[in-house]
């Protein structure tokens, strides 16, 4: 299982690096400007509903329901269940996309009210172009959830690679001619490619597709009942993103773009480590819970938390202590000037403080979902979101964009703490002593790596020395014990 996780991490790493390259290209051609502020805002809105479906509530609810149905009624009934879900997703996503096109002006006017009229107009036009992306990504995300349950992880993990290539191509080849609209058309093409790349493997496993919805299926009703609390939580998280956009729209021009670029960097370890580990663990965790093998569940969770410590703690150190150097290395080209570097680096510093909590949230929420408990993660998510919004309002006056980033980190810490405490109290009293010991080891190793690299002036050399020293310190243990070191 964890070997599959390593494969998914490698593929996700390629995807996230391409995503970072995408941000670099946007920064090079368009800088941190009103145009990029409009694009990032419109994209977040077109992306708003995505996690409701394949990558979020529906996809997560599907796995335990499908496994249960196949176990009781067989593969053929399981396939009918898949077809019903996908057909509902298609109808829903088409309706939402049409509504986004019709009401784009009003949506933009409400969500980023601080923008100038010109920036709002640009954002509205971009939203119209990107609205149909929701159809493609919804179907692709749900199919990816199906394939993950069939232990096919590589193809679903690679879909974002094609998405990023499409946007990169749009910016590089058409950016000068069509301006920021080239990015929007790249998003649309990227969404289509994400769907097309998963279809061959999907049809290989399910055979002939049927455009039919079995409304009498009790599992169809149960899955929507199970996903409702998750839906509330995801809507709340997405709403939180929109609220961040609302606050950021009142900052200096380029503030939204700076936050977006910083988010892209700190999301790199979240996607590569947190989401990859939880994606691979979840189907096996769900089966072990069904089998009531709780000692194995505890070991998987501890191992997951330790792997995240090993990977995320050094990432946090680099993205905080070397924030400005990293931003200069990656973004300071073309129209991306010194002021943009400063506000992006400051944002990255404060975002990165909550990096471990944010990655581990993905693991712990999957543990709750495996127990068929979606209510507690939602309650804690909403609690964290309320804290985030309150802190945004309090800190934006004194800390501006830095306050928005710090609020996100504090809210993530609260969310993770509530998840871990409640899971231990309700289900399995996980022995955290090995996790604390492992935490100390990763912190000490990271600090030694900092001492070895801090005074070097070249950031590339700094990163190479830091990584080399950190891996050398762990090398013997990894060689002798391999994954058992965790």
C-alpha positions as CSV (number, residue, x, y, z in Angstrom):
1,X,0.0,0.0,0.0
2,X,2.7,2.5,1.0
3,X,4.7,1.5,-2.1
4,X,1.7,2.6,-4.2
5,X,1.8,5.8,-2.2
6,X,5.4,6.4,-3.3
7,X,4.4,6.0,-6.9
8,X,1.5,8.4,-6.5
9,X,3.8,10.9,-4.7
10,X,6.2,10.8,-7.6
11,X,3.5,11.4,-10.2
12,X,1.9,14.1,-8.1
13,X,5.4,15.7,-7.7
14,X,5.7,16.0,-11.4
15,X,2.2,17.4,-11.6
16,X,2.8,19.9,-8.8
17,X,6.2,21.0,-10.3
18,X,4.3,21.6,-13.6
19,X,1.7,23.6,-11.6
20,X,4.5,25.6,-10.1
21,X,6.0,26.1,-13.6
22,X,2.6,27.3,-14.6
23,X,2.6,30.0,-11.9
24,X,6.1,31.0,-13.0
25,X,5.0,31.4,-16.6
26,X,2.0,33.5,-15.5
27,X,4.2,35.6,-13.3
28,X,6.7,36.1,-16.2
29,X,4.1,37.1,-18.9
30,X,1.6,38.9,-16.7
31,X,3.3,39.8,-13.4
32,X,1.1,40.3,-10.3
33,X,-1.4,42.6,-11.9
34,X,-5.1,43.4,-12.2
35,X,-5.3,40.8,-15.0
36,X,-3.9,38.0,-12.9
37,X,-6.0,39.0,-10.0
38,X,-9.1,38.7,-12.2
39,X,-7.9,35.3,-13.6
40,X,-7.2,33.7,-10.2
41,X,-10.5,35.0,-8.8
42,X,-12.5,33.7,-11.8
43,X,-10.7,30.4,-11.7
44,X,-11.4,29.9,-8.0
45,X,-15.1,30.5,-8.6
46,X,-15.2,28.1,-11.6
47,X,-13.4,25.6,-9.4
48,X,-15.8,26.2,-6.5
49,X,-18.0,23.1,-7.0
50,X,-15.3,20.7,-8.0
51,X,-14.7,19.3,-4.6
52,X,-18.3,18.7,-4.0
53,X,-18.1,15.8,-6.4
54,X,-15.3,13.6,-7.5
55,X,-12.5,14.9,-5.3
56,X,-14.6,15.6,-2.3
57,X,-17.9,14.6,-0.7
58,X,-19.2,12.3,-3.4
59,X,-16.0,10.6,-4.3
60,X,-15.1,10.0,-0.7
61,X,-18.6,8.7,0.1
62,X,-18.6,6.4,-2.9
63,X,-15.7,4.1,-1.8
64,X,-17.3,2.6,1.4
65,X,-20.8,2.4,-0.2
66,X,-19.5,0.7,-3.4
67,X,-17.4,-1.8,-1.4
68,X,-20.4,-2.7,0.7
69,X,-22.7,-3.0,-2.3
70,X,-20.3,-5.3,-4.2
71,X,-19.8,-7.4,-1.1
72,X,-23.6,-8.0,-0.7
73,X,-25.0,-7.8,-4.2
74,X,-22.1,-8.5,-6.6
75,X,-20.0,-6.7,-9.3
76,X,-22.9,-6.1,-11.7
77,X,-25.0,-4.2,-9.2
78,X,-21.8,-2.3,-8.2
79,X,-21.4,-1.1,-11.9
80,X,-25.1,0.0,-12.0
81,X,-24.3,2.1,-8.9
82,X,-21.3,3.7,-10.7
83,X,-23.4,4.6,-13.7
84,X,-26.2,6.2,-11.7
85,X,-23.7,8.3,-9.8
86,X,-21.9,9.5,-12.9
87,X,-25.1,10.4,-14.8
88,X,-26.3,12.5,-11.8
89,X,-22.9,14.2,-11.7
90,X,-23.1,15.0,-15.4
91,X,-26.6,16.5,-15.2
92,X,-25.7,18.6,-12.1
93,X,-22.5,19.9,-13.5
94,X,-24.2,21.0,-16.8
95,X,-26.8,23.0,-14.9
96,X,-24.2,24.7,-12.7
97,X,-22.0,25.6,-15.7
98,X,-25.0,27.2,-17.5
99,X,-25.9,29.2,-14.4
100,X,-22.3,30.4,-14.1
101,X,-22.4,31.7,-17.7
102,X,-25.7,33.5,-17.2
103,X,-24.9,35.1,-13.8
104,X,-21.2,35.7,-14.1
105,X,-21.4,39.5,-13.7
106,X,-23.5,39.1,-10.5
107,X,-21.2,36.4,-9.1
108,X,-18.1,38.4,-9.6
109,X,-19.8,41.6,-8.3
110,X,-20.6,39.9,-5.0
111,X,-17.4,37.8,-4.4
112,X,-14.7,40.3,-5.3
113,X,-16.5,43.6,-4.7
114,X,-13.2,45.4,-3.9
115,X,-12.0,45.1,-7.5
116,X,-12.2,48.0,-9.9
117,X,-15.0,47.9,-12.6
118,X,-12.4,47.1,-15.3
119,X,-11.0,44.1,-13.2
120,X,-14.5,42.9,-12.5
121,X,-15.4,42.9,-16.2
122,X,-12.2,40.9,-17.1
123,X,-13.0,38.4,-14.3
124,X,-16.6,38.0,-15.5
125,X,-15.5,37.3,-19.1
126,X,-12.9,34.8,-17.9
127,X,-15.5,33.1,-15.7
128,X,-17.8,32.6,-18.7
129,X,-14.9,30.9,-20.6
130,X,-14.0,28.6,-17.7
131,X,-17.4,27.7,-16.5
132,X,-17.6,24.5,-18.6
133,X,-14.4,23.3,-17.0
134,X,-16.6,22.2,-14.1
135,X,-18.3,19.6,-16.3
136,X,-15.0,18.0,-17.3
137,X,-13.4,18.1,-13.9
138,X,-16.5,16.8,-12.1
139,X,-16.7,13.7,-14.3
140,X,-12.9,13.2,-14.2
141,X,-12.8,13.5,-10.4
142,X,-15.6,10.9,-9.9
143,X,-14.0,8.5,-12.3
144,X,-10.7,8.9,-10.5
145,X,-12.4,7.9,-7.2
146,X,-13.7,4.8,-9.0
147,X,-10.3,3.9,-10.4
148,X,-8.6,4.4,-7.0
149,X,-11.0,1.9,-5.5
150,X,-9.9,-0.6,-8.2
151,X,-6.3,0.0,-7.0
152,X,-5.5,2.0,-10.1
153,X,-3.6,5.0,-8.7
154,X,-1.2,6.1,-11.4
155,X,-3.6,7.3,-14.1
156,X,-5.8,9.3,-11.7
157,X,-2.7,10.9,-10.2
158,X,-1.4,11.9,-13.6
159,X,-4.5,13.8,-14.8
160,X,-3.3,17.1,-13.4
161,X,-0.1,16.8,-15.5
162,X,-2.1,17.2,-18.6
163,X,-4.1,20.1,-17.1
164,X,-1.0,22.0,-16.3
165,X,0.5,21.3,-19.7
166,X,-2.6,22.8,-21.4
167,X,-2.4,26.0,-19.3
168,X,1.3,26.3,-19.9
169,X,0.8,25.9,-23.6
170,X,-1.9,28.5,-23.6
171,X,0.2,31.1,-21.8
172,X,3.5,30.4,-23.7
173,X,2.0,30.2,-27.3
174,X,-1.0,32.4,-27.1
175,X,-0.4,34.7,-24.1
176,X,1.0,37.6,-26.2
177,X,-1.8,37.4,-28.7
178,X,-4.9,36.8,-26.5
179,X,-3.5,38.1,-23.2
180,X,-5.0,36.6,-20.0
181,X,-7.8,34.9,-22.0
182,X,-5.3,32.4,-23.2
183,X,-5.0,31.1,-19.6
184,X,-8.8,30.7,-19.4
185,X,-8.9,28.7,-22.7
186,X,-6.0,26.6,-21.3
187,X,-8.1,25.8,-18.2
188,X,-11.0,24.6,-20.4
189,X,-8.7,22.4,-22.6
190,X,-6.9,21.1,-19.5
191,X,-10.2,20.0,-17.9
192,X,-11.2,18.2,-21.1
193,X,-7.8,16.4,-21.2
194,X,-8.2,15.3,-17.5
195,X,-11.5,13.6,-18.5
196,X,-10.2,12.0,-21.7
197,X,-7.1,10.5,-20.0
198,X,-9.1,8.4,-17.5
199,X,-11.8,7.1,-19.8
200,X,-9.8,4.2,-21.3
201,X,-9.0,2.7,-17.9
202,X,-12.5,3.3,-16.7
203,X,-14.1,1.5,-19.6
204,X,-11.6,-1.3,-19.3
205,X,-12.9,-2.0,-15.8
206,X,-16.6,-1.3,-16.1
207,X,-17.3,-2.3,-19.7
208,X,-20.3,-0.9,-21.7
209,X,-21.6,2.3,-20.2
210,X,-25.3,2.8,-19.5
211,X,-27.0,6.2,-19.4
212,X,-29.4,5.2,-16.7
213,X,-30.1,6.3,-13.1
214,X,-31.6,3.8,-10.8
215,X,-33.6,6.1,-8.4
216,X,-34.8,3.0,-6.5
217,X,-31.3,2.0,-5.5
218,X,-31.1,2.2,-1.6
219,X,-27.4,2.8,-1.9
220,X,-27.9,5.9,-4.0
221,X,-30.1,7.3,-1.3
222,X,-27.6,6.3,1.4
223,X,-24.6,7.8,-0.4
224,X,-26.3,11.2,-0.6
225,X,-27.3,10.9,3.1
226,X,-23.6,10.1,4.0
227,X,-22.2,12.9,1.8
228,X,-24.6,15.6,3.1
229,X,-22.4,16.5,6.2
230,X,-19.3,16.3,4.0
231,X,-21.1,18.6,1.5
232,X,-21.7,21.1,4.2
233,X,-18.1,21.0,5.2
234,X,-16.7,21.4,1.7
235,X,-19.1,24.2,0.9
236,X,-18.0,25.9,4.0
237,X,-14.3,25.4,3.0
238,X,-15.0,26.7,-0.5
239,X,-16.9,29.6,1.0
240,X,-13.9,30.3,3.2
241,X,-11.8,30.5,0.0
242,X,-14.3,33.0,-1.4
243,X,-14.2,35.0,1.8
244,X,-10.4,35.1,1.6
245,X,-10.8,36.4,-2.0
246,X,-13.3,39.0,-0.7
247,X,-10.8,40.3,1.9
248,X,-7.8,40.1,-0.6
249,X,-9.7,42.2,-3.2
250,X,-9.3,45.2,-0.9
251,X,-5.6,44.8,-0.7
252,X,-3.1,46.5,-3.0
253,X,-3.2,45.5,-6.6
254,X,-1.4,42.2,-7.0
255,X,-2.3,41.0,-3.5
256,X,-4.6,38.3,-4.8
257,X,-1.9,37.1,-7.1
258,X,0.7,37.1,-4.4
259,X,-1.5,35.0,-2.1
260,X,-2.2,32.6,-5.1
261,X,1.5,32.2,-5.9
262,X,2.4,31.6,-2.2
263,X,-0.5,29.1,-2.0
264,X,0.8,27.3,-5.1
265,X,4.2,26.8,-3.4
266,X,2.9,25.6,0.0
267,X,0.4,23.4,-1.7
268,X,3.2,21.6,-3.4
269,X,4.0,19.4,-0.3
270,X,0.3,19.3,0.6
271,X,-0.5,17.7,-2.7
272,X,2.6,15.6,-3.1
273,X,2.6,14.2,0.5
274,X,-0.7,14.8,2.2
275,X,-3.2,14.0,-0.5
276,X,-1.1,11.2,-2.0
277,X,-0.7,9.4,1.3
278,X,-4.4,9.8,2.2
279,X,-5.6,8.8,-1.3
280,X,-3.6,5.5,-1.2
281,X,-4.4,4.7,2.5
282,X,-8.1,5.4,2.4
283,X,-9.4,2.3,0.4
284,X,-7.3,-0.1,2.4
285,X,-8.2,1.7,5.7
286,X,-11.9,1.4,4.7
287,X,-11.6,-2.4,4.2
288,X,-9.7,-2.9,7.5
289,X,-12.4,-1.0,9.4
290,X,-15.1,-3.1,7.8
291,X,-13.1,-6.2,8.9
292,X,-12.8,-4.6,12.4
293,X,-9.0,-5.0,12.3
294,X,-8.5,-1.9,14.4
295,X,-4.9,-2.6,15.4
296,X,-3.9,-2.5,11.7
297,X,-5.9,0.8,11.3
298,X,-4.0,2.3,14.2
299,X,-0.6,1.2,12.7
300,X,-1.6,2.7,9.3
301,X,-2.6,6.0,10.8
302,X,0.6,6.2,12.9
303,X,2.7,5.3,9.9
304,X,0.9,7.9,7.8
305,X,1.5,10.6,10.4
306,X,5.2,9.7,10.6
307,X,5.7,9.7,6.9
308,X,4.1,13.2,6.7
309,X,6.4,14.4,9.5
310,X,9.5,13.0,7.6
311,X,8.4,14.9,4.5
312,X,6.7,18.0,5.7
313,X,8.9,19.2,8.6
314,X,11.9,19.9,6.3
315,X,9.6,21.4,3.7
316,X,8.2,23.8,6.4
317,X,11.7,24.8,7.5
318,X,12.7,25.6,3.9
319,X,9.6,27.5,3.0
320,X,9.8,29.6,6.2
321,X,13.5,30.3,6.7
322,X,14.3,30.5,2.9
323,X,11.0,32.0,1.8
324,X,12.3,35.1,0.0
325,X,15.2,33.2,-1.6
326,X,12.8,30.6,-2.9
327,X,10.4,33.1,-4.3
328,X,13.3,35.0,-6.1
329,X,14.5,31.8,-7.6
330,X,11.1,30.7,-8.9
331,X,9.2,33.9,-9.7
332,X,11.5,36.9,-10.1
333,X,11.5,37.1,-13.9
334,X,9.8,39.3,-16.5
335,X,7.1,41.4,-15.0
336,X,7.4,39.9,-11.6
337,X,9.3,42.6,-9.7
338,X,10.7,43.2,-6.2
339,X,7.5,44.3,-4.5
340,X,5.7,41.2,-5.8
341,X,8.6,39.0,-4.4
342,X,8.3,40.6,-1.0
343,X,4.5,40.2,-0.5
344,X,4.6,36.7,-2.0
345,X,7.5,35.6,0.3
346,X,5.8,37.1,3.4
347,X,2.6,35.2,2.5
348,X,4.5,32.0,2.0
349,X,6.2,32.3,5.4
350,X,2.9,32.5,7.3
351,X,1.1,29.9,5.2
352,X,3.9,27.4,5.8
353,X,3.6,27.6,9.5
354,X,0.5,25.4,9.3
355,X,1.8,23.1,6.6
356,X,1.9,19.9,8.7
357,X,-1.5,20.4,10.1
358,X,-3.0,21.0,6.7
359,X,-1.4,17.8,5.2
360,X,-2.4,15.7,8.2
361,X,-6.0,16.9,8.1
362,X,-6.4,14.9,4.8
363,X,-5.3,11.7,6.5
364,X,-7.4,12.1,9.7
365,X,-10.6,13.0,7.8
366,X,-10.2,9.8,5.7
367,X,-10.0,7.9,9.0
368,X,-13.3,9.4,10.1
369,X,-14.9,8.7,6.7
370,X,-13.8,5.1,7.0
371,X,-15.7,4.9,10.2
372,X,-18.7,6.3,8.2
373,X,-18.5,9.4,10.4
374,X,-18.7,12.5,8.2
375,X,-20.3,14.7,10.8
376,X,-17.4,15.4,13.1
377,X,-14.9,16.4,10.3
378,X,-17.6,18.8,9.1
379,X,-18.2,20.3,12.5
380,X,-14.4,20.8,13.0
381,X,-14.0,22.2,9.5
382,X,-16.7,24.8,10.1
383,X,-15.2,25.7,13.5
384,X,-11.8,26.2,11.8
385,X,-13.4,28.3,9.0
386,X,-15.2,30.6,11.5
387,X,-11.9,31.1,13.3
388,X,-10.2,31.8,10.0
389,X,-12.8,34.4,9.0
390,X,-12.7,36.1,12.4
391,X,-8.9,36.2,12.3
392,X,-9.0,37.6,8.7
393,X,-11.2,40.4,9.9
394,X,-8.9,41.1,12.9
395,X,-5.5,40.7,11.3
396,X,-6.0,42.3,7.8
397,X,-5.8,45.8,9.3
398,X,-2.5,45.3,10.9
399,X,-0.9,42.5,8.9
400,X,-2.7,42.9,5.4
401,X,-2.0,39.8,3.2
402,X,0.2,38.3,5.9
403,X,-2.8,38.2,8.3
404,X,-4.8,36.2,5.7
405,X,-2.0,33.6,5.4
406,X,-1.5,33.4,9.2
407,X,-5.2,33.0,9.8
408,X,-5.2,29.9,7.5
409,X,-2.3,28.3,9.4
410,X,-4.0,28.8,12.8
411,X,-7.3,27.5,11.6
412,X,-5.5,24.4,10.2
413,X,-3.9,23.7,13.5
414,X,-7.3,23.9,15.3
415,X,-8.9,21.6,12.8
416,X,-6.2,18.9,13.0
417,X,-6.1,19.0,16.8
418,X,-9.9,18.5,17.0
419,X,-9.8,15.6,14.5
420,X,-7.0,13.8,16.3
421,X,-8.4,14.3,19.8
422,X,-11.9,13.2,18.8
423,X,-10.8,10.1,16.8
424,X,-8.7,8.9,19.8
425,X,-11.6,9.5,22.1
426,X,-14.4,7.9,20.0
427,X,-12.7,5.1,18.1
428,X,-9.0,4.1,18.6
429,X,-6.8,5.5,21.4
430,X,-3.8,5.9,19.1
431,X,-0.5,5.6,21.0
432,X,1.1,9.0,20.0
433,X,4.4,8.4,21.8
434,X,6.1,7.0,18.7
435,X,4.8,10.0,16.7
436,X,6.2,12.5,19.2
437,X,9.6,10.7,19.2
438,X,9.6,10.8,15.4
439,X,8.7,14.5,15.4
440,X,11.7,15.2,17.6
441,X,14.0,13.3,15.2
442,X,12.7,15.2,12.1
443,X,13.0,18.6,13.8
444,X,16.5,17.9,15.0
445,X,17.5,16.6,11.6
446,X,16.0,19.6,9.9
447,X,17.8,22.0,12.3
448,X,21.2,20.3,11.6
449,X,20.5,20.6,7.9
450,X,19.7,24.4,8.4
451,X,23.0,24.9,10.2
452,X,24.9,23.3,7.4
453,X,23.2,25.4,4.7
454,X,22.1,28.7,6.2
455,X,25.1,30.8,5.5
456,X,25.5,29.8,1.9
457,X,24.5,32.7,-0.4
458,X,23.3,30.7,-3.5
459,X,19.8,29.4,-2.9
460,X,20.2,26.4,-5.2
461,X,23.4,25.4,-3.2
462,X,21.5,26.0,0.0
463,X,18.7,23.7,-1.0
464,X,21.1,21.0,-2.2
465,X,23.1,21.1,1.0
466,X,20.0,21.1,3.1
467,X,18.5,18.1,1.3
468,X,21.8,16.2,1.2
469,X,22.4,16.6,4.9
470,X,18.8,15.7,5.9
471,X,18.9,12.6,3.8
472,X,22.3,11.6,5.0
473,X,21.1,11.8,8.6
474,X,18.3,9.4,7.7
475,X,20.1,7.4,5.1
476,X,21.3,4.5,7.3
477,X,17.8,4.0,9.0
478,X,16.0,4.1,5.6
479,X,18.5,1.6,4.1
480,X,18.3,-0.9,7.0
481,X,14.6,-0.6,7.9
482,X,13.0,0.9,4.7
483,X,9.4,1.7,5.4
484,X,9.6,0.2,8.8
485,X,11.5,3.2,9.9
486,X,8.2,5.0,10.1
